[in-house]
C-alpha cells in the first residue's frame, strides 16, 4: 500500500499534462463546434494520444516499483512468510547461499528479467507510436 501510495503520483501528473497538451491542440479544440460529443472526443482523439506515452511511462517505472517491493520484503516489511514474494524468497535463501546459490540467484534473476522485459516493452511501444 505504501509503494502504491507513492508510485501513482508521477504517473497521474504525467497523464494530466499529456491530456492538457492534447486538449490544447487546435484540431481537438474545434471538435465540439463540429458537433463531436465528449465521449467521442475522449475515445477518438484524447485517449489514443495519451495511452501510448502513459503505458511507456508505467513500464519504465515498473522495475523501480518491483525493486522497492522486493526490498521491503527482504527487510521483513512486506507480506508474511507463506506468501511467495521475491524479497522474502531472497531473505529466506540468504543462509543457504554457500550450499545452494540458486536459492538467491533465481529470484534475483527474475527481478532482472522483469526489468529488462519492462524496459524492452516500453521501447517497443515507443517505437510503435513514433511510426504512426
C-alpha positions as CSV (number, residue, x, y, z in Angstrom):
1,X,0.0,0.0,0.0
2,X,2.9,2.4,0.8
3,X,4.6,1.8,-2.5
4,X,1.4,2.3,-4.4
5,X,0.5,5.5,-2.5
6,X,3.9,7.0,-3.6
7,X,4.2,5.5,-7.1
8,X,1.0,6.7,-8.7
9,X,1.5,10.4,-8.3
10,X,4.2,10.9,-11.0
11,X,2.1,8.8,-13.4
12,X,-1.0,10.8,-12.7
13,X,0.8,14.1,-13.1
14,X,2.2,12.9,-16.5
15,X,-1.2,11.8,-17.6
16,X,-2.8,15.1,-16.7
17,X,-0.1,17.0,-18.5
18,X,-0.5,14.9,-21.6
19,X,-4.3,15.3,-21.6
20,X,-4.0,19.1,-21.2
21,X,-1.5,19.1,-24.1
22,X,-3.8,17.1,-26.4
23,X,-6.8,19.1,-25.4
24,X,-5.0,22.3,-26.3
25,X,-4.3,21.2,-29.9
26,X,-6.4,23.1,-32.5
27,X,-7.9,20.1,-34.1
28,X,-9.1,18.8,-30.8
29,X,-10.4,22.2,-29.6
30,X,-12.6,22.7,-32.7
31,X,-14.3,19.3,-32.4
32,X,-17.1,20.4,-30.0
33,X,-18.0,23.1,-32.5
34,X,-18.4,20.4,-35.2
35,X,-20.8,18.5,-33.0
36,X,-18.5,15.9,-31.6
37,X,-19.7,14.7,-28.2
38,X,-17.5,14.4,-25.1
39,X,-17.3,10.6,-25.1
40,X,-16.4,10.5,-28.8
41,X,-13.8,13.3,-28.2
42,X,-12.2,11.3,-25.4
43,X,-12.4,7.9,-27.3
44,X,-11.3,9.2,-30.7
45,X,-8.8,11.9,-30.1
46,X,-7.6,12.2,-26.5
47,X,-7.2,8.6,-25.2
48,X,-5.3,7.3,-28.3
49,X,-2.8,10.1,-28.0
50,X,-2.3,9.6,-24.2
51,X,-2.4,5.9,-23.8
52,X,0.9,5.1,-25.5
53,X,3.1,7.6,-23.6
54,X,1.4,6.7,-20.3
55,X,1.9,3.0,-20.8
56,X,5.5,3.6,-21.7
57,X,6.0,5.7,-18.5
58,X,4.3,3.0,-16.4
59,X,6.6,0.3,-17.9
60,X,9.7,2.4,-17.2
61,X,8.6,2.8,-13.6
62,X,7.8,-0.9,-13.1
63,X,11.4,-2.0,-12.3
64,X,11.7,0.6,-9.6
65,X,8.4,-0.4,-8.0
66,X,9.3,-4.1,-8.2
67,X,12.6,-3.4,-6.6
68,X,11.0,-1.3,-3.8
69,X,8.6,-4.1,-3.1
70,X,11.4,-6.7,-3.1
71,X,13.5,-4.5,-0.8
72,X,10.6,-4.2,1.7
73,X,10.0,-7.9,1.6
74,X,13.7,-8.6,2.1
75,X,13.7,-6.3,5.2
76,X,10.7,-8.1,6.5
77,X,8.3,-5.2,6.0
78,X,6.3,-6.9,3.2
79,X,4.0,-9.9,3.2
80,X,4.4,-12.6,5.8
81,X,6.3,-15.9,5.1
82,X,3.8,-18.2,3.4
83,X,3.4,-15.7,0.5
84,X,5.7,-16.1,-2.5
85,X,7.3,-12.7,-2.7
86,X,10.7,-12.0,-4.3
87,X,12.2,-10.1,-1.4
88,X,11.0,-12.7,1.1
89,X,12.4,-15.5,-1.0
90,X,15.8,-13.7,-1.2
91,X,15.8,-13.2,2.6
92,X,15.0,-16.9,3.2
93,X,17.7,-18.1,0.8
94,X,20.5,-16.0,2.3
95,X,21.5,-18.5,5.0
96,X,21.9,-21.2,2.3
97,X,23.8,-19.1,-0.3
98,X,27.0,-21.1,0.1
99,X,25.4,-24.5,-0.4
100,X,22.5,-23.6,-2.7
101,X,23.3,-20.3,-4.5
102,X,20.4,-20.8,-6.9
103,X,18.0,-20.1,-4.0
104,X,19.2,-16.5,-4.2
105,X,20.2,-16.3,-7.8
106,X,16.8,-17.3,-9.3
107,X,14.7,-14.6,-7.6
108,X,17.4,-12.0,-8.3
109,X,17.5,-13.1,-12.0
110,X,13.7,-13.0,-12.1
111,X,13.8,-9.3,-10.9
112,X,16.5,-8.6,-13.6
113,X,14.4,-10.3,-16.2
114,X,11.3,-8.3,-15.2
115,X,13.3,-5.1,-15.5
116,X,14.7,-6.0,-18.9
117,X,11.3,-7.0,-20.3
118,X,9.5,-3.9,-18.9
119,X,12.1,-1.6,-20.5
120,X,12.0,-3.6,-23.8
121,X,8.3,-3.4,-23.9
122,X,8.3,0.3,-23.2
123,X,10.8,0.8,-26.1
124,X,8.6,-1.4,-28.4
125,X,5.6,0.7,-27.6
126,X,7.6,3.9,-28.0
127,X,8.8,2.8,-31.5
128,X,5.3,1.8,-32.5
129,X,3.8,5.2,-31.5
130,X,6.6,7.1,-33.4
131,X,5.9,5.1,-36.6
132,X,2.3,6.4,-36.7
